[in-house]
Amino acid sequence: MEIAPFELERWFAEYEHEADIMLAESGIRSLHADRFDLDVGELGYVIPTNGDPDLRADLGARYDRSADEVLFTCGTQEANFLTFMALLGSEHGDEAVVVTPTYQALDGLPEAFGEVTRVGLEPPEWELDVDAVAEAVTDDTAVVVLANPNNPTGRYHPEATVRELYDVAAAHDAYLLCDEVYRLLTEDPLPPVASFGERGLSTASLTKAYGLAGTRFGWLVGDGSVVDAAWEWKDYTTISPSAFGQHLARQALGEQEDEILRENRHLARKHHDMVAAWLDEHGLDWHDPVGVNGFVTVPDGFDGSREFCRTVVEDASVVLAPGDVFGHDDYFRIGFGLPTDELEDGLARVGRVLAE
């Protein structure tokens, strides 16, 4: 098994620690711990190790699923990892068909375990071609993989299109895995894929929409046999979800949820409009995104995304994400979920680099 270097994380490791402003952050600004009850009690393992049954039942109901069809994980990253481990190389098949560009874990991980066929979204609209996915799917396909809303482009594929994609996967006895970490940042979220039928799998977490990345609390929802297989793999990774994360999840998914999502959606809308105006001012373009990421055209005068992003971080101490790590060297990813004053400062600094 060979795992490709995680290019985006290696880029961050090179520059993020020393830079003043992280304008490539892909989530909403973090909430402060003082708004929560932090007394978790005894800090032991969560028992049972797939998560508290009552909380799993409450979360599963959102997906028209039972408690036994929910697994709590260490963030969405582990949920996706365990899903690939459960599906690939089993009786389901050895192949994943992945819609790209996407977060590298969604195509890099399955490629380490099996075969990956990538179906690309085409700029500038980044529309999903279901027919192209259907041509790529074979009888050896275990899972079709989609992030919706998409990272890095912010493209939110409509429900009818995603349901067509589900039908393609189901027709080949494959699963549709949808990473839905940004879904609840939109005012009118689509139904989650796990609610489509037995072949739908959804992963998400408290990170992107709730601003609680430090809880490291995520979940996989879907077919009980897949969830059980993922749970068996989890015994070899993190064993149980974080007791602290589960304690905060009860509050963030309970009495505080409406207020948290209202605040975060307002911030995302406000910052989206700020960035859109800044792009117009500087003659740059993007596909109007949902969430807190946008994929922006690289300005003229730079030899690709990495040269542009390196110039910005070295001259302005602002980190952007080069599009070449997503397979599109003429774009860069900007994140606008950070605190307002940092966003304003970051945009002004990048603007000065462009002016110079």
GISULTA-V978890 format. One record per residue. RES is the residue in three letters. SS is DSSP state (2 for helix, 1 for strand, 0 for the rest). OMEGA is omega in degrees with one decimal (* if undefined). D_LAST is the distance of its C-alpha to the last C-alpha in Angstrom with 1 decimal. Layout:
RES&SS&OMEGA&D_LAST, RES&SS&OMEGA&D_LAST
This chain:
MET&0&176.6&46.5, GLU&0&178.2&42.9, ILE&0&179.5&39.9, ALA&0&175.1&36.5, PRO&0&179.2&33.8, PHE&0&-168.4&32.1, GLU&2&-179.4&28.6, LEU&2&-179.7&26.9, GLU&2&177.1&28.7, ARG&2&176.1&28.0, TRP&2&178.5&24.3, PHE&2&-178.7&24.7, ALA&2&-179.3&27.0, GLU&2&-169.3&24.4, TYR&2&-168.3&21.7, GLU&0&-172.9&23.2, HIS&0&-174.6&25.3, GLU&0&-175.1&22.7, ALA&0&179.7&19.8, ASP&0&-170.5&19.6, ILE&1&177.9&19.4, MET&1&-177.5&21.1, LEU&0&175.0&19.5, ALA&0&-179.6&21.6, GLU&0&-171.4&24.9, SER&0&179.8&27.3, GLY&0&176.8&29.8, ILE&0&-178.8&30.3, ARG&0&-172.8&29.9, SER&0&174.5&32.9, LEU&0&178.7&36.0, HIS&0&-176.6&37.6, ALA&2&-173.3&40.9, ASP&2&177.2&42.7, ARG&2&-177.5&43.2, PHE&0&166.8&45.5, ASP&0&-174.6&48.9, LEU&0&-178.5&48.2, ASP&0&-177.0&51.8, VAL&0&-176.5&52.2, GLY&0&-177.1&55.6, GLU&0&-176.5&56.6, LEU&0&175.4&53.7, GLY&0&174.5&55.5, TYR&0&168.8&55.0, VAL&0&-179.8&54.8, ILE&0&-3.5&58.2, PRO&0&-169.9&58.5, THR&0&172.6&55.5, ASN&0&176.4&54.2, GLY&0&-178.8&53.7, ASP&0&-175.6&55.7, PRO&2&-179.4&57.9, ASP&2&178.9&57.7, LEU&2&176.2&53.9, ARG&2&178.4&53.8, ALA&2&179.5&56.2, ASP&2&179.9&54.1, LEU&2&-179.6&51.0, GLY&2&-179.8&52.9, ALA&2&177.9&54.3, ARG&0&-177.6&50.8, TYR&0&-173.0&50.9, ASP&0&-179.4&54.7, ARG&0&179.9&55.3, SER&0&178.3&57.7, ALA&2&-178.0&57.0, ASP&2&178.0&58.0, GLU&2&179.4&55.2, VAL&1&174.1&52.5, LEU&1&176.0&51.2, PHE&1&-171.5&49.0, THR&1&174.0&46.4, CYS&0&-179.2&43.7, GLY&2&178.0&40.9, THR&2&-179.0&40.2, GLN&2&178.9&39.3, GLU&2&178.5&42.9, ALA&2&178.6&44.3, ASN&2&179.2&42.7, PHE&2&-177.8&43.7, LEU&2&178.3&47.3, THR&2&177.8&47.5, PHE&2&178.9&46.5, MET&2&-178.9&49.0, ALA&2&-171.4&51.7, LEU&2&-170.8&51.2, LEU&0&-178.7&50.2, GLY&0&178.1&53.0, SER&1&177.4&55.6, GLU&0&-179.5&58.0, HIS&0&-179.1&55.1, GLY&1&-176.1&53.5, ASP&0&-169.7&50.9, GLU&1&169.6&48.0, ALA&1&172.6&45.1, VAL&1&-170.0&43.3, VAL&1&175.7&39.8, VAL&1&-176.9&37.5, THR&1&3.9&34.0, PRO&0&-177.9&31.1, THR&0&172.9&32.2, TYR&0&-166.7&32.0, GLN&0&-180.0&33.0, ALA&2&-175.8&36.2, LEU&2&171.4&37.6, ASP&2&179.4&37.7, GLY&2&-179.9&37.5, LEU&2&179.8&40.5, PRO&2&177.6&42.9, GLU&2&176.3&42.0, ALA&2&-176.4&43.2, PHE&2&-174.1&46.5, GLY&0&179.5&47.1, GLU&1&178.9&45.7, VAL&1&169.4&42.7, THR&1&-178.7&42.1, ARG&1&175.3&38.7, VAL&1&-170.8&38.4, GLY&1&166.7&34.9, LEU&0&-175.3&33.4, GLU&1&175.6&31.6, PRO&0&4.8&28.3, PRO&0&-175.4&27.3, GLU&0&176.9&30.3, TRP&0&-179.8&31.4, GLU&1&-180.0&35.0, LEU&0&178.5&37.8, ASP&0&-177.0&40.2, VAL&2&179.3&43.5, ASP&2&178.6&45.3, ALA&2&176.5&43.0, VAL&2&-179.8&43.8, ALA&2&178.0&47.4, GLU&2&-177.4&47.4, ALA&2&-176.7&45.9, VAL&0&177.4&48.4, THR&0&177.8&51.5, ASP&0&177.5&54.7, ASP&0&180.0&53.1, THR&1&177.7&50.2, ALA&1&-172.7&50.6, VAL&1&169.1&47.6, VAL&1&-169.5&44.9, VAL&1&-178.8&41.7, LEU&1&166.8&39.3, ALA&1&-176.3&36.8, ASN&0&-0.7&36.9, PRO&0&-174.9&34.5, ASN&0&169.3&32.5, ASN&0&29.5&30.0, PRO&0&-165.6&27.2, THR&0&-174.0&27.3, GLY&0&179.4&29.1, ARG&0&177.7&31.5, TYR&0&-177.3&34.9, HIS&0&-174.7&37.6, PRO&0&-175.1&40.5, GLU&2&-178.1&43.9, ALA&2&179.6&45.7, THR&2&-179.3&43.5, VAL&2&177.4&43.8, ARG&2&174.5&47.6, GLU&2&178.3&47.8, LEU&2&176.0&46.0, TYR&2&-178.7&48.5, ASP&2&177.3&51.4, VAL&2&180.0&50.1, ALA&2&-176.4&50.0, ALA&2&-179.8&53.4, ALA&2&178.7&55.0, HIS&0&-177.6&54.5, ASP&0&175.2&55.6, ALA&0&177.2&52.0, TYR&1&168.6&50.1, LEU&1&176.3&46.9, LEU&1&179.4&44.7, CYS&1&172.7&42.1, ASP&1&-170.9&39.5, GLU&0&-174.2&39.3, VAL&0&-179.3&37.2, TYR&0&-170.7&35.1, ARG&2&-173.0&38.1, LEU&2&173.1&38.9, LEU&2&176.4&35.4, THR&0&-178.3&36.3, GLU&0&-176.7&38.5, ASP&0&-175.0&41.0, PRO&0&173.6&41.2, LEU&0&172.1&43.0, PRO&0&179.4&46.2, PRO&0&-176.1&45.6, VAL&2&179.4&46.6, ALA&2&178.1&49.3, SER&2&-177.2&51.1, PHE&0&-175.7&51.4, GLY&0&-172.7&54.2, GLU&0&-178.3&55.4, ARG&0&178.6&52.8, GLY&1&176.9&49.8, LEU&1&177.9&48.0, SER&1&170.4&45.4, THR&1&179.4&43.3, ALA&1&-178.8&41.3, SER&1&175.2&40.8, LEU&0&-169.3&39.9, THR&0&-165.5&36.4, LYS&0&-177.3&34.1, ALA&0&-174.4&35.9, TYR&0&-178.7&37.6, GLY&0&-176.0&35.0, LEU&0&-177.2&37.5, ALA&2&-175.9&36.1, GLY&2&176.0&37.8, THR&2&-176.2&41.2, ARG&0&-177.0&40.9, PHE&0&178.4&43.2, GLY&1&-177.5&43.4, TRP&1&169.8&46.0, LEU&1&178.0&47.4, VAL&1&177.1&49.6, GLY&0&-176.6&51.8, ASP&0&-175.2&55.0, GLY&2&-179.5&57.2, SER&2&177.6&57.8, VAL&2&179.0&54.1, VAL&2&178.6&53.6, ASP&2&179.1&56.6, ALA&2&177.4&55.3, ALA&2&177.8&51.9, TRP&2&177.6&53.8, GLU&2&176.1&55.7, TRP&2&-177.8&52.5, LYS&2&175.8&51.2, ASP&0&-178.6&54.2, TYR&0&179.6&52.5, THR&0&-176.1&49.0, THR&0&179.4&48.8, ILE&0&178.9&52.4, SER&0&172.4&51.9, PRO&0&178.7&49.1, SER&0&175.6&47.9, ALA&2&179.1&50.5, PHE&2&179.4&47.8, GLY&2&179.8&45.7, GLN&2&178.8&48.8, HIS&2&177.9&49.7, LEU&2&179.3&46.4, ALA&2&178.1&46.5, ARG&2&-178.7&49.8, GLN&2&-177.3&48.1, ALA&2&177.9&44.8, LEU&0&-178.6&46.7, GLY&0&-170.7&49.4, GLU&0&-178.1&49.5, GLN&0&-170.3&45.8, GLU&2&-176.2&44.5, ASP&2&-178.7&44.3, GLU&2&-179.5&42.4, ILE&2&-177.7&39.9, LEU&2&177.7&39.2, ARG&2&178.7&39.0, GLU&2&-174.0&36.4, ASN&2&176.0&34.3, ARG&2&177.5&34.4, HIS&2&179.5&33.4, LEU&2&179.8&30.4, ALA&2&178.5&29.4, ARG&2&-179.1&29.8, LYS&2&-177.0&27.8, HIS&2&174.2&24.8, HIS&2&-177.8&25.0, ASP&2&176.9&24.6, MET&2&-178.6&21.7, VAL&2&178.8&19.8, ALA&2&178.2&21.1, ALA&2&178.6&19.8, TRP&2&178.3&16.3, LEU&2&177.8&16.5, ASP&2&-179.3&17.7, GLU&2&-175.0&15.0, HIS&2&174.9&12.4, GLY&0&178.9&14.9, LEU&0&-173.2&15.9, ASP&0&173.6&19.6, TRP&1&165.4&22.3, HIS&0&-175.0&26.1, ASP&0&-168.2&27.0, PRO&0&166.5&28.0, VAL&0&-176.0&31.0, GLY&0&-177.8&30.6, VAL&0&174.9&27.4, ASN&1&171.3&25.5, GLY&1&179.3&23.5, PHE&1&-167.1&22.5, VAL&1&177.3&19.3, THR&1&177.7&18.1, VAL&0&179.9&15.4, PRO&0&174.3&12.4, ASP&0&175.4&12.6, GLY&0&179.2&11.3, PHE&0&-179.4&12.6, ASP&0&176.5&16.2, GLY&0&-171.7&17.6, SER&2&-175.8&17.5, ARG&2&177.5&18.0, GLU&2&179.2&15.1, PHE&2&-176.9&12.8, CYS&2&177.6&14.7, ARG&2&176.9&15.0, THR&2&-178.4&11.3, VAL&2&-177.1&11.2, VAL&2&-179.1&14.3, GLU&2&-177.9&13.7, ASP&2&-173.1&10.4, ALA&2&-179.1&11.4, SER&0&177.8&15.1, VAL&1&-179.8&15.5, VAL&1&167.5&17.8, LEU&0&-179.2&17.8, ALA&1&180.0&20.6, PRO&1&-177.3&20.0, GLY&2&-179.0&22.1, ASP&2&177.2&23.8, VAL&2&175.1&26.0, PHE&2&179.1&27.4, GLY&0&-179.1&27.8, HIS&0&-171.8&24.9, ASP&0&179.4&22.0, ASP&0&176.5&20.1, TYR&1&167.6&20.0, PHE&1&178.7&19.0, ARG&1&173.8&21.1, ILE&1&175.9&20.1, GLY&1&-176.0&22.8, PHE&0&178.0&23.2, GLY&0&-176.8&26.6, LEU&0&179.2&25.5, PRO&0&-171.2&26.2, THR&2&-177.9&24.5, ASP&2&177.9&22.9, GLU&2&177.9&21.3, LEU&2&180.0&20.1, GLU&2&179.6&18.6, ASP&2&-178.8&16.8, GLY&2&178.9&15.6, LEU&2&179.0&14.3, ALA&2&-179.4&12.4, ARG&2&178.2&10.8, VAL&2&177.1&10.0, GLY&2&177.7&8.7, ARG&2&175.8&6.2, VAL&2&179.8&5.2, LEU&2&179.6&5.4, ALA&2&-178.9&3.8, GLU&0&*&0.0
